Amino acid sequence: MTDALPPRGCQAAEPAEDSYFRKGCNPLAETGRSKLQNQRAVLNQQILRAVRMRAGAENLLRATTNNKVREQVLLELSFVNSDLQILKEELEGLNISVEVYQNTEETFSIPLVPLGLKETKEVDFTLPLKDFILEHYSEDSCEYEDEIADLMDLRQACRTPSRDEAGIEMLISYFLQLGYVENRFFPPTRHMGVLFTWYDSFTGVPVCQQNLLLEKASILFNIGALYTQIGTRCNRQTQNGLENAVDAFQRAAGVLNYLKETFTHTPSYDMSPAMLNVLVKMMLAQAQECAFEQISLPGIRNEFFTLVKMTQEVAKVGEVYMMVNTAMTQEPVKENIPYSWSKLVQIKSDHYRALAHYFVATILCDHELQSSDDEDQQEKALSQLYDYMPEGLMALTVLKDKVQRKQLGKAHLRKAVVYHEEALRVCGLCKKLRNIDVLQEVLTAAHKRSLLKYAQQEKEDDFLSLIQTPDIVPKTEHKVETIAPQFSKVKVKDFFHRLGPLSVFSAKQRWTAPRTIRFHCEAGELGFSLKGGSPVQIYCLDPACSAASMGLKEGDYIVSVGGVDCKWLGVNEVLEKFKSVGEQPIEFEVISCQDTTASMHSKSATYSVGMQKTYSLICLAMEEDKIDQTKKAPLKLPFLSWGTKNRQKAASTLCLPSAVAGSSQTKKKLSPFALLNTESSLY
């Protein structure tokens, strides 16, 4: 197996000088994980081209009435659909490349399944945010270039997070920063002209929206995906490693569940409620599997009550995987879940249920009731293993009768062998799983062990007494649950803090342009009072005072005194600045709040199977048209600008479309779609 995070290749960089965030991994590092992400990005582009070709062919098919043209188009459609199917299978192969994400220590455990990170195209915030700062906040937007560059650098770094807690913290920092950006720059009454493009993790189909909620939801998905990669990388040969794996998968389930409950109208299949529900169940199942490995790591003693406990624990693992397998076979998830995932889940369900029957067989075949044993306790423990006993059998009778013990034990062994053989059969049917050596080794070893145990109990007359094998009741003392994301533990500073307190200076509020008030105090009296926190507000204004004659109004906010910004100052601090002027005229700037217009519905696009690709393909096509009309695509630059502000757009190292036109052109080109409701913005 290949280490996805070698010491030299993919370390998290040191904190930036301003301590805002950490850089991501070196995107040029030749690690297994980076190679997979590069391949995923290439496949995304190939899928995008094929989808465009299919959309064009379908449009031509609807428009033409020429039979010869229709035949040619139908032939072309068959080729395109065939290519799409092949590309989908290649993407599925990347999703099942679990060896890359596993721990490098030699292990004899069934691999765990991580989620791949969603890919995105670069976004340039520069012109939209600078325009909004000038227009809405009436400030010199050039003074905020560093803050905008910091935001773009942070987003760029989030595309290659390190596979550790630092990577999680960086993604959460960007997610929280988006909350500030949304409140500062994205008013509910209009779009900002910033186009976000994210690729579906399972289908590779792009989703394009001008809605910041798509960005926030995709970052949440990547936080959950990164937790799964951390969980699979844990060393499952140590107690501490297994404990960390259980915690990571529980946190992954918590983040994905939070995404499902918070963003209920996500526009891509991988973030649809049905898919997220399956992913949450799968992560909890993997956490339960690691919890079982944790209690069995010291070894399983061949002792009656220990085996009873382990039987129910492993039966619980088999049950949760069976539930995941059932969920994966339901519509609409069935069409988009990787085939190899569903088969691996089915294999794990059969494997762990086989182990449960093997443990019961060991109890019955290896442990005869002795005079020194607690008869009542053993009877109670054995009866709790079943919902019902086979017809004609009772728990105490089975314990005392050697023949019945052996017959029931052999029935469990037969069931175990059947489950093992089914797991091997399913594994053999899936090409991707056949190539995972450790999976084949674990299944084969367990199957041989059950066959050997069965051979030791076999007699010629056994066929005369076949007992129906009862089902085992699953039970666990190590229940796993989702751990909700704790965003409050990550402290972030608003990049645009200088704009003023967010409760007042937000995109929802509207003000007049700053007005300069210059007046003299009359007999030491200002003619008005100040109230509030920051910024301070004018109240009890004397209409006859000199400040009122200069245009001061009741309820105005003071934003600067003597050219010094005071949006974050309190009443006492502003009064001190007034007193420091002395006998000179007092000069300060104020703004007046205006009535805000009715807010517009700004939900993310509604997930719908019936409307696909339309808006996203139009947006992407427009983007390429801009490239062709303005300039040739520049050479691809490194994914992350190490140690420099991201002042110019860099192409994605992950082979995403490299050239993007300026935001001013984007706004002009997108104007025909500015009135589209976001609920129609589907891919």
C-alpha positions as CSV (number, residue, x, y, z in Angstrom):
1,M,0.0,0.0,0.0
2,T,1.1,3.6,-0.6
3,D,1.3,6.1,2.1
4,A,-1.0,9.0,1.2
5,L,0.8,11.4,3.6
6,P,4.6,10.7,3.6
7,P,6.8,13.0,5.8
8,R,8.3,14.8,2.9
9,G,5.4,15.1,0.6
10,C,2.3,16.5,2.2
11,Q,3.0,18.3,5.5
12,A,0.8,21.1,6.7
13,A,2.7,24.3,6.3
14,E,3.6,26.6,9.3
15,P,1.0,29.2,10.3
16,A,1.0,32.3,8.3
17,E,2.5,35.4,9.8
18,D,-1.0,36.9,10.5
19,S,-2.1,33.6,12.0
20,Y,-5.3,33.6,9.9
21,F,-4.9,30.0,8.6
22,R,-2.5,27.2,7.6
23,K,-1.6,26.4,4.1
24,G,-2.7,23.2,2.5
25,C,-0.6,20.3,1.3
26,N,2.0,20.7,-1.5
27,P,-0.1,19.9,-4.5
28,L,2.9,18.8,-6.5
29,A,3.9,16.1,-4.0
30,E,3.9,12.6,-5.6
31,T,1.8,11.0,-3.0
32,G,-0.8,8.3,-3.5
33,R,-3.6,10.6,-2.4
34,S,-2.5,13.5,-4.6
35,K,-2.3,11.2,-7.6
36,L,-5.8,10.0,-7.0
37,Q,-7.1,13.6,-6.7
38,N,-5.3,14.5,-10.0
39,Q,-6.9,11.5,-11.7
40,R,-10.3,12.5,-10.3
41,A,-9.9,16.0,-11.7
42,V,-9.0,14.7,-15.1
43,L,-12.0,12.4,-15.2
44,N,-14.2,15.3,-14.1
45,Q,-13.1,17.2,-17.2
46,Q,-13.6,14.3,-19.5
47,I,-17.1,13.7,-18.1
48,L,-17.9,17.4,-18.5
49,R,-16.9,17.2,-22.2
50,A,-18.9,14.1,-22.8
51,V,-22.0,15.6,-21.1
52,R,-21.7,18.7,-23.2
53,M,-21.5,16.5,-26.4
54,R,-24.5,14.5,-25.3
55,A,-26.5,17.7,-24.6
56,G,-25.6,19.1,-28.0
57,A,-26.5,15.9,-29.8
58,E,-29.9,15.7,-27.9
59,N,-30.7,19.3,-28.9
60,L,-29.8,18.5,-32.5
61,L,-32.0,15.4,-32.4
62,R,-35.0,17.4,-31.2
63,A,-34.4,20.2,-33.8
64,T,-33.8,18.2,-37.0
65,T,-36.4,16.4,-39.1
66,N,-33.8,15.0,-41.6
67,N,-33.8,11.2,-41.2
68,K,-30.2,10.9,-42.3
69,V,-29.1,13.5,-39.8
70,R,-31.1,11.8,-37.1
71,E,-29.4,8.5,-37.8
72,Q,-26.0,10.0,-37.5
73,V,-26.9,11.8,-34.3
74,L,-28.3,8.6,-32.8
75,L,-25.1,6.8,-33.6
76,E,-23.1,9.6,-32.0
77,L,-25.3,9.5,-28.9
78,S,-24.6,5.8,-28.5
79,F,-20.9,6.4,-28.6
80,V,-21.1,9.3,-26.1
81,N,-23.2,7.3,-23.7
82,S,-20.8,4.4,-24.0
83,D,-17.9,6.8,-23.2
84,L,-19.8,8.2,-20.2
85,Q,-20.4,4.7,-18.8
86,I,-16.6,3.9,-19.1
87,L,-15.7,7.2,-17.4
88,K,-18.2,6.5,-14.6
89,E,-16.6,3.1,-14.1
90,E,-13.1,4.7,-14.0
91,L,-14.4,7.2,-11.4
92,E,-15.8,4.3,-9.4
93,G,-12.4,2.7,-9.5
94,L,-11.0,5.8,-7.8
95,N,-13.6,5.7,-5.2
96,I,-12.7,2.1,-4.3
97,S,-9.0,2.7,-4.3
98,V,-9.0,2.2,-0.5
99,E,-5.4,0.9,-0.2
100,V,-4.0,4.4,-0.7
101,Y,-5.8,5.7,2.3
102,Q,-5.1,2.9,4.7
103,N,-2.4,2.9,7.3
104,T,1.0,1.8,6.1
105,E,1.6,-0.7,8.9
106,E,1.1,-4.3,7.9
107,T,-2.4,-5.3,8.9
108,F,-4.8,-8.2,8.6
109,S,-8.0,-6.3,8.5
110,I,-10.7,-5.6,5.9
111,P,-10.1,-2.2,4.4
112,L,-12.3,0.8,5.4
113,V,-13.9,3.1,2.8
114,P,-13.0,6.8,2.8
115,L,-14.7,9.5,0.8
116,G,-12.9,11.5,-1.8
117,L,-12.8,15.2,-1.6
118,K,-15.0,17.2,-3.9
119,E,-13.1,19.1,-6.6
120,T,-13.8,22.7,-7.4
121,K,-12.7,25.4,-9.9
122,E,-10.9,28.6,-8.8
123,V,-13.0,31.6,-7.8
124,D,-11.9,35.2,-8.1
125,F,-13.5,37.4,-5.4
126,T,-11.5,40.5,-6.3
127,L,-13.7,42.6,-8.5
128,P,-17.1,41.6,-7.0
129,L,-16.0,42.3,-3.5
130,K,-14.1,45.5,-4.3
131,D,-17.1,46.8,-6.3
132,F,-19.5,46.0,-3.4
133,I,-17.2,47.7,-0.8
134,L,-17.1,50.8,-2.9
135,E,-20.8,50.8,-3.7
136,H,-22.3,49.5,-0.5
137,Y,-19.9,50.6,2.2
138,S,-18.7,53.8,0.5
139,E,-15.1,52.9,1.3
140,D,-11.9,52.8,-0.8
141,S,-11.9,49.2,-1.9
142,C,-8.2,49.3,-2.7
143,E,-7.5,49.3,1.1
144,Y,-9.1,45.8,1.3
145,E,-7.0,44.1,-1.3
146,D,-5.0,42.2,1.3
147,E,-8.1,40.9,3.0
148,I,-9.5,39.7,-0.3
149,A,-6.2,38.1,-1.1
150,D,-6.3,36.3,2.3
151,L,-9.8,35.0,1.6
152,M,-8.7,33.7,-1.8
153,D,-5.5,32.1,-0.4
154,L,-7.5,30.4,2.3
155,R,-9.9,29.0,-0.3
156,Q,-7.0,27.8,-2.4
157,A,-5.4,26.1,0.5
158,C,-8.7,24.3,1.3
159,R,-8.5,22.5,-2.0
160,T,-5.5,20.4,-0.7
161,P,-6.0,20.1,3.1
162,S,-3.5,18.0,5.1
163,R,-4.9,14.7,6.4
164,D,-4.9,15.6,10.1
165,E,-6.5,17.9,12.6
166,A,-4.8,20.9,11.0
167,G,-6.5,20.2,7.8
168,I,-9.9,19.9,9.5
169,E,-9.3,23.1,11.4
170,M,-8.4,24.9,8.1
171,L,-11.6,23.7,6.4
172,I,-13.7,24.7,9.4
173,S,-12.0,28.1,9.4
174,Y,-12.9,28.7,5.8
175,F,-16.5,27.5,6.5
176,L,-16.8,30.0,9.4
177,Q,-15.2,32.7,7.3
178,L,-17.9,32.1,4.6
179,G,-20.4,33.0,7.2
180,Y,-18.8,36.4,7.6
181,V,-18.5,36.9,3.9
182,E,-22.1,35.9,3.3
183,N,-23.3,38.5,5.8
184,R,-20.9,41.2,4.6
185,F,-21.2,40.9,0.8
186,F,-24.1,38.7,-0.3
187,P,-27.4,40.6,0.0
188,P,-30.6,38.6,-0.2
189,T,-32.0,40.9,-2.9
190,R,-29.5,40.1,-5.7
191,H,-26.6,37.9,-6.9
192,M,-23.0,39.0,-6.6
193,G,-21.9,37.5,-10.0
194,V,-19.5,35.1,-8.3
195,L,-19.9,31.7,-9.9
196,F,-19.1,28.6,-7.7
197,T,-18.4,25.3,-9.5
198,W,-18.1,22.0,-7.7
199,Y,-17.9,18.5,-9.1
200,D,-20.1,15.7,-7.9
201,S,-17.9,13.2,-6.0
202,F,-19.7,10.2,-7.5
203,T,-20.8,11.2,-10.9
204,G,-18.2,13.8,-11.8
205,V,-20.9,16.1,-13.1
206,P,-20.3,19.8,-12.4
207,V,-22.7,22.0,-10.4
208,C,-22.5,25.8,-11.0
209,Q,-24.3,28.4,-8.9
210,Q,-24.0,32.0,-7.8
211,N,-25.2,30.9,-4.4
212,L,-22.8,30.9,-1.5
213,L,-24.7,28.1,0.1
214,L,-23.3,25.7,-2.5
215,E,-19.8,26.7,-1.4
216,K,-20.6,26.2,2.3
217,A,-22.3,22.8,1.7
218,S,-19.4,21.5,-0.4
219,I,-16.9,22.6,2.3
220,L,-18.9,20.7,4.9
221,F,-18.9,17.6,2.7
222,N,-15.1,17.9,2.4
223,I,-14.8,18.2,6.2
224,G,-16.7,14.9,6.5
225,A,-14.7,13.3,3.8
226,L,-11.4,14.4,5.4
227,Y,-12.5,12.8,8.7
228,T,-13.1,9.5,6.8
229,Q,-9.6,9.7,5.4
230,I,-8.2,10.4,8.8
231,G,-10.1,7.4,10.2
232,T,-8.9,5.0,7.5
233,R,-5.3,6.2,8.1
234,C,-5.3,5.3,11.8
235,N,-3.2,2.3,12.8
236,R,-5.7,-0.5,13.6
237,Q,-3.1,-2.6,15.3
238,T,-3.1,-0.4,18.4
239,Q,-5.8,0.5,20.9
240,N,-5.1,4.2,20.5
241,G,-5.3,4.0,16.7
242,L,-8.6,2.2,16.8
243,E,-10.0,4.7,19.3
244,N,-9.0,7.5,17.0
245,A,-10.6,5.7,14.1
246,V,-13.9,5.3,15.9
247,D,-13.8,9.0,16.9
248,A,-13.0,10.1,13.3
249,F,-15.9,8.1,11.7
250,Q,-18.3,9.3,14.3
251,R,-17.3,12.9,13.6
252,A,-17.6,12.2,9.9
253,A,-21.1,10.9,10.4
254,G,-21.9,14.0,12.5
255,V,-20.7,16.5,9.9
256,L,-22.6,14.7,7.1
257,N,-25.7,14.5,9.2
258,Y,-25.4,18.2,9.9
259,L,-25.1,18.9,6.2
260,K,-28.2,16.8,5.5
261,E,-30.3,18.6,8.2
262,T,-29.0,22.1,7.5
263,F,-28.7,22.2,3.7
264,T,-31.9,20.4,2.6
265,H,-31.9,21.6,-1.0
266,T,-28.4,20.8,-2.3
267,P,-28.2,20.5,-6.1
268,S,-25.8,17.6,-6.5
269,Y,-26.4,13.9,-6.0
270,D,-23.5,13.3,-3.5
271,M,-25.1,15.9,-1.2
272,S,-28.8,14.8,-1.7
273,P,-30.6,13.8,1.5
274,A,-30.9,10.2,0.4
275,M,-27.2,9.9,-0.4
276,L,-26.1,11.6,2.8
277,N,-28.4,9.3,4.8
278,V,-26.6,6.3,3.3
279,L,-23.1,7.9,3.9
280,V,-24.0,8.6,7.6
281,K,-25.0,5.0,8.1
282,M,-21.9,3.7,6.4
283,M,-19.6,5.8,8.6
284,L,-21.4,4.6,11.7
285,A,-21.0,1.1,10.5
286,Q,-17.3,1.5,10.1
287,A,-17.1,3.1,13.5
288,Q,-18.9,0.0,14.9
289,E,-16.5,-2.2,13.1
290,C,-13.5,-0.4,14.6
291,A,-15.1,-0.6,18.0
292,F,-15.4,-4.4,17.7
293,E,-11.7,-4.6,16.5
294,Q,-10.8,-2.5,19.6
295,I,-12.3,-4.9,22.1
296,S,-11.0,-8.0,20.2
297,L,-7.5,-6.6,19.7
298,P,-6.0,-8.1,22.9
299,G,-7.3,-11.5,21.7
300,I,-10.5,-13.4,22.3
301,R,-10.3,-15.9,25.1
302,N,-11.9,-19.3,24.5
303,E,-14.1,-18.9,27.5
304,F,-17.9,-19.3,27.6
305,F,-19.1,-15.8,28.7
306,T,-16.3,-14.0,26.7
307,L,-17.5,-15.8,23.6
308,V,-21.1,-15.0,24.3
309,K,-20.2,-11.3,24.5
310,M,-18.1,-11.3,21.4
311,T,-20.8,-13.2,19.5
312,Q,-23.4,-10.4,20.1
313,E,-20.8,-7.7,19.4
314,V,-19.8,-9.1,16.0
315,A,-23.4,-9.8,15.2
316,K,-24.1,-6.1,15.8
317,V,-21.4,-5.2,13.2
318,G,-23.0,-7.6,10.7
319,E,-26.5,-6.1,11.4
320,V,-25.4,-2.5,10.8
321,Y,-23.7,-3.4,7.6
322,M,-26.8,-5.3,6.4
323,M,-28.8,-2.1,7.0
324,V,-26.3,-0.1,5.0
325,N,-26.5,-2.6,2.2
326,T,-30.3,-2.4,2.2
327,A,-30.1,1.4,2.1
328,M,-27.7,1.3,-0.8
329,T,-30.0,-0.8,-2.9
330,Q,-32.9,1.7,-2.7
331,E,-33.7,4.4,-5.2
332,P,-32.4,7.0,-6.0
333,V,-29.1,6.1,-4.3
334,K,-28.8,2.8,-6.1
335,E,-28.0,4.5,-9.5
336,N,-25.1,6.6,-8.2
337,I,-23.5,4.7,-5.3
338,P,-20.3,3.0,-6.5
339,Y,-21.0,-0.7,-7.3
340,S,-17.9,-1.8,-5.5
341,W,-19.0,0.0,-2.3
342,S,-22.3,-1.8,-2.2
343,K,-20.6,-5.2,-2.7
344,L,-18.0,-4.5,-0.1
345,V,-20.7,-3.6,2.4
346,Q,-22.5,-6.9,1.5
347,I,-19.3,-8.8,2.0
348,K,-18.7,-7.3,5.4
349,S,-22.3,-8.1,6.4
350,D,-21.8,-11.7,5.5
351,H,-18.4,-12.0,6.9
352,Y,-19.3,-10.6,10.4
353,R,-22.5,-12.6,10.6
354,A,-20.4,-15.7,9.7
355,L,-18.0,-14.9,12.6
356,A,-21.0,-14.6,15.0
357,H,-22.1,-18.1,14.1
358,Y,-18.6,-19.4,14.4
359,F,-18.3,-18.0,17.9
360,V,-21.6,-19.7,18.9
361,A,-20.4,-23.0,17.4
362,T,-17.1,-22.7,19.5
363,I,-19.2,-22.1,22.6
364,L,-21.3,-25.2,22.0
365,C,-18.5,-27.5,20.7
366,D,-15.7,-26.6,23.1
367,H,-17.4,-25.9,26.4
368,E,-19.3,-28.7,28.1
369,L,-21.2,-27.9,31.3
370,Q,-19.1,-28.8,34.3
371,S,-20.3,-29.4,37.9
372,S,-18.3,-26.3,39.0
373,D,-20.0,-24.0,36.3
374,D,-22.8,-21.7,37.2
375,E,-25.6,-23.5,35.4
376,D,-28.2,-20.7,35.7
377,Q,-25.8,-18.0,34.4
378,Q,-24.8,-20.1,31.4
379,E,-28.5,-20.9,30.6
380,K,-29.4,-17.2,30.8
381,A,-26.4,-16.2,28.6
382,L,-27.2,-18.9,26.0
383,S,-30.9,-18.1,25.8
384,Q,-30.1,-14.3,25.3
385,L,-28.3,-15.2,22.1
386,Y,-31.5,-16.2,20.4
387,D,-35.0,-14.7,19.9
388,Y,-36.2,-18.3,20.0
389,M,-34.7,-21.7,20.4
390,P,-35.0,-24.3,17.6
391,E,-38.1,-26.5,17.9
392,G,-37.7,-29.2,20.5
393,L,-34.7,-27.6,22.2
394,M,-34.3,-25.7,25.5
395,A,-31.2,-23.8,26.6
396,L,-30.6,-25.8,29.7
397,T,-31.2,-29.1,27.9
398,V,-28.7,-28.1,25.2
399,L,-26.1,-27.2,27.8
400,K,-26.5,-30.6,29.5
401,D,-26.9,-32.9,26.5
402,K,-23.7,-33.4,24.6
403,V,-25.4,-34.6,21.5
404,Q,-27.7,-31.6,21.3
405,R,-24.8,-29.2,21.9
406,K,-22.9,-30.8,19.1
407,Q,-25.9,-30.8,16.7
408,L,-26.7,-27.1,17.3
409,G,-23.0,-26.2,17.1
410,K,-22.6,-27.9,13.7
411,A,-25.7,-26.1,12.5
412,H,-24.0,-22.8,13.4
413,L,-20.9,-23.9,11.6
414,R,-22.8,-24.8,8.5
415,K,-24.4,-21.3,8.6
416,A,-20.9,-19.7,9.1
417,V,-19.5,-21.6,6.1
418,V,-22.5,-20.5,3.9
419,Y,-22.0,-16.9,4.9
420,H,-18.2,-17.1,4.2
421,E,-18.8,-18.7,0.8
422,E,-21.3,-16.0,-0.1
423,A,-18.8,-13.3,0.9
424,L,-16.1,-15.0,-1.3
425,R,-18.5,-15.3,-4.2
426,V,-19.5,-11.7,-4.1
427,C,-15.9,-10.6,-3.8
428,G,-15.1,-12.7,-6.9
429,L,-17.8,-11.1,-8.9
430,C,-16.5,-7.5,-8.4
431,K,-13.3,-6.8,-10.4
432,K,-12.2,-3.9,-8.1
433,L,-12.5,-6.0,-4.9
434,R,-10.8,-9.0,-6.4
435,N,-7.6,-6.9,-6.7
436,I,-7.6,-6.0,-3.0
437,D,-5.2,-8.7,-1.6
438,V,-5.8,-8.2,2.1
439,L,-9.6,-8.5,1.6
440,Q,-9.1,-11.9,-0.1
441,E,-6.7,-13.1,2.6
442,V,-9.0,-12.2,5.4
443,L,-12.1,-13.9,3.8
444,T,-10.1,-17.0,2.8
445,A,-8.6,-17.4,6.3
446,A,-11.9,-17.1,8.0
447,H,-13.5,-19.6,5.6
448,K,-10.8,-22.1,6.1
449,R,-11.0,-21.8,9.9
450,S,-14.8,-22.5,9.8
451,L,-14.3,-25.5,7.4
452,L,-11.6,-26.9,9.7
453,K,-13.8,-26.6,12.8
454,Y,-16.6,-28.3,10.9
455,A,-14.4,-31.1,9.8
456,Q,-13.4,-31.8,13.4
457,Q,-17.0,-32.3,14.4
458,E,-18.2,-34.3,11.4
459,K,-19.5,-37.9,11.7
460,E,-21.1,-40.2,9.1
461,D,-24.5,-40.2,10.7
462,D,-24.8,-36.4,11.1
463,F,-27.1,-36.0,8.1
464,L,-29.8,-37.8,10.1
465,S,-30.2,-34.9,12.6
466,L,-30.2,-31.5,10.9
467,I,-31.3,-28.6,13.1
468,Q,-32.5,-25.3,11.7
469,T,-30.0,-22.6,12.7
470,P,-31.6,-19.9,14.8
471,D,-30.8,-16.2,14.2
472,I,-28.4,-14.5,16.7
473,V,-29.6,-11.4,18.6
474,P,-27.1,-8.5,18.0
475,K,-26.1,-6.5,21.1
476,T,-23.3,-4.1,21.9
477,E,-21.9,-2.4,24.9
478,H,-20.0,0.0,22.7
479,K,-22.8,1.9,20.8
480,V,-21.5,4.4,18.3
481,E,-23.3,7.7,17.6
482,T,-22.8,10.7,15.5
483,I,-20.7,13.5,17.0
484,A,-22.0,16.9,16.0
485,P,-19.4,19.3,14.5
486,Q,-18.1,21.7,17.1
487,F,-17.4,24.8,15.1
488,S,-17.1,27.0,18.2
489,K,-13.8,25.4,19.1
490,V,-12.2,26.9,16.0
491,K,-11.6,30.6,16.6
492,V,-11.5,32.8,13.4
493,K,-11.2,36.5,12.9
494,D,-13.3,38.2,10.3
495,F,-11.1,39.2,7.5
496,F,-13.2,42.3,6.9
497,H,-13.3,43.3,10.5
498,R,-12.4,46.9,9.5
499,L,-15.7,47.4,7.8
500,G,-17.3,47.7,11.2
501,P,-19.5,45.6,13.6
502,L,-21.4,43.0,11.6
503,S,-24.7,43.7,13.4
504,V,-24.8,47.1,11.7
505,F,-22.4,46.9,8.7
506,S,-23.8,44.0,6.8
507,A,-25.1,43.4,3.3
508,K,-28.7,43.5,4.5
509,Q,-28.4,47.1,5.8
510,R,-28.4,50.2,3.6
511,W,-27.1,53.6,4.4
512,T,-26.5,57.0,3.0
513,A,-23.0,58.0,1.9
514,P,-20.9,59.3,4.8
515,R,-21.6,63.0,5.6
516,T,-19.1,65.3,7.2
517,I,-20.4,67.3,10.1
518,R,-18.3,70.3,11.3
519,F,-19.4,72.5,14.2
520,H,-18.3,74.3,17.3
521,C,-19.5,73.4,20.8
522,E,-21.8,76.1,22.3
523,A,-21.0,76.7,25.9
524,G,-19.4,73.3,26.2
525,E,-22.5,71.6,25.0
526,L,-22.6,69.3,22.0
527,G,-26.4,69.7,21.5
528,F,-26.9,65.9,21.3
529,S,-26.2,62.7,23.3
530,L,-24.6,59.4,22.3
531,K,-25.9,55.9,22.9
532,G,-25.3,52.3,22.0
533,G,-22.2,50.2,21.8
534,S,-20.1,50.4,18.7
535,P,-20.8,52.2,16.5
536,V,-22.3,55.0,18.7
537,Q,-25.6,56.5,17.7
538,I,-27.0,60.1,17.9
539,Y,-30.0,60.6,20.1
540,C,-31.8,63.5,21.9
541,L,-30.6,65.9,19.2
542,D,-31.4,69.5,19.8
543,P,-32.9,70.8,16.5
544,A,-31.5,74.3,17.2
545,C,-27.9,73.2,17.8
546,S,-25.1,73.9,15.2
547,A,-24.6,70.3,14.5
548,A,-28.3,69.9,13.4
549,S,-27.9,72.8,11.2
550,M,-25.0,71.1,9.5
551,G,-27.2,68.1,8.6
552,L,-26.9,65.9,11.7
553,K,-30.0,63.7,12.2
554,E,-31.5,61.7,15.0
555,G,-30.3,58.1,14.8
556,D,-27.2,58.8,12.7
557,Y,-24.1,56.5,13.3
558,I,-20.7,58.1,13.9
559,V,-18.1,56.4,11.7
560,S,-15.1,58.6,12.2
561,V,-13.9,61.6,14.2
562,G,-11.2,63.8,12.9
563,G,-10.4,61.4,10.1
564,V,-9.9,58.5,12.6
565,D,-12.2,55.5,12.1
566,C,-14.3,54.9,15.2
567,K,-16.8,52.2,14.0
568,W,-15.6,49.9,16.8
569,L,-15.4,52.6,19.6
570,G,-17.9,53.0,22.4
571,V,-19.6,56.1,23.8
572,N,-16.8,57.0,26.3
573,E,-14.1,56.6,23.7
574,V,-15.9,58.8,21.1
575,L,-16.5,61.5,23.8
576,E,-12.8,61.4,24.7
577,K,-12.0,62.1,21.0
578,F,-14.5,65.1,21.0
579,K,-12.8,66.5,24.2
580,S,-9.3,66.0,22.7
581,V,-10.2,68.5,19.9
582,G,-10.3,71.3,22.5
583,E,-11.5,74.6,21.2
584,Q,-11.1,73.7,17.6
585,P,-14.1,72.9,15.5
586,I,-15.3,69.3,15.8
587,E,-15.3,67.4,12.5
588,F,-16.8,63.9,12.2
589,E,-18.5,61.7,9.7
590,V,-21.9,60.1,10.1
591,I,-24.2,57.8,8.1
592,S,-28.0,57.4,8.1
593,C,-29.7,54.0,7.9
594,Q,-32.2,53.6,5.1
595,D,-35.1,51.2,4.8
596,T,-34.1,47.9,3.4
597,T,-36.1,46.2,0.6
598,A,-37.9,42.9,1.0
599,S,-35.5,40.0,1.1
600,M,-35.5,37.5,-1.7
601,H,-35.6,33.8,-1.2
602,S,-32.0,32.6,-1.3
603,K,-32.1,28.9,-0.7
604,S,-29.7,26.7,-2.6
605,A,-31.2,25.0,-5.6
606,T,-33.7,22.2,-4.9
607,Y,-32.4,18.8,-5.6
608,S,-34.3,17.2,-8.4
609,V,-33.7,14.2,-10.6
610,G,-35.9,15.6,-13.3
611,M,-33.8,18.8,-14.1
612,Q,-30.2,18.1,-14.9
613,K,-27.2,19.9,-16.1
614,T,-29.0,22.8,-17.7
615,Y,-27.9,25.9,-15.8
616,S,-24.4,24.6,-15.0
617,L,-23.6,23.7,-18.6
618,I,-24.8,27.1,-19.8
619,C,-22.5,28.9,-17.2
620,L,-19.5,26.7,-18.0
621,A,-20.0,27.2,-21.8
622,M,-20.2,31.0,-21.2
623,E,-17.0,30.8,-19.3
624,E,-15.2,29.0,-22.1
625,D,-16.7,31.5,-24.6
626,K,-15.1,34.3,-22.6
627,I,-11.7,32.6,-22.7
628,D,-11.9,32.2,-26.5
629,Q,-13.0,35.7,-27.1
630,T,-10.6,37.5,-24.8
631,K,-7.3,35.6,-24.7
632,K,-5.7,32.2,-24.9
633,A,-5.7,30.1,-21.8
634,P,-2.5,30.7,-19.8
635,L,-0.2,28.0,-18.8
636,K,-1.2,26.1,-15.7
637,L,0.4,27.4,-12.5
638,P,1.0,25.7,-9.2
639,F,-2.1,24.9,-7.3
640,L,-1.0,26.9,-4.2
641,S,1.0,30.1,-4.3
642,W,3.5,29.3,-1.5
643,G,4.1,32.3,0.8
644,T,2.6,34.9,-1.5
645,K,-0.8,36.6,-1.7
646,N,-3.1,35.2,-4.4
647,R,-3.2,38.4,-6.4
648,Q,-3.6,36.7,-9.7
649,K,-5.7,33.7,-10.7
650,A,-3.8,30.5,-10.9
651,A,-4.9,27.4,-12.8
652,S,-5.7,24.3,-10.8
653,T,-2.9,21.8,-10.4
654,L,-5.7,19.3,-10.4
655,C,-6.2,19.8,-14.1
656,L,-9.4,21.8,-13.8
657,P,-10.2,24.5,-16.5
658,S,-7.4,26.9,-16.2
659,A,-8.5,30.2,-17.6
660,V,-11.2,32.3,-16.1
661,A,-12.1,35.8,-17.3
662,G,-12.3,38.8,-15.1
663,S,-15.3,39.4,-12.8
664,S,-16.4,42.5,-14.6
665,Q,-16.8,40.5,-17.8
666,T,-18.5,37.8,-15.8
667,K,-21.1,40.2,-14.5
668,K,-21.8,41.5,-18.0
669,K,-22.1,38.0,-19.5
670,L,-24.3,36.6,-16.7
671,S,-26.8,39.5,-16.8
672,P,-29.4,37.5,-18.8
673,F,-29.5,35.0,-16.0
674,A,-29.5,37.4,-13.1
675,L,-33.2,37.1,-12.6
676,L,-33.2,33.3,-12.6
677,N,-34.4,31.8,-9.3
678,T,-31.7,29.7,-7.7
679,E,-34.1,26.8,-7.4
680,S,-33.8,26.3,-11.1
681,S,-30.0,26.3,-11.0
682,L,-29.4,22.6,-11.5
683,Y,-26.7,20.8,-13.3
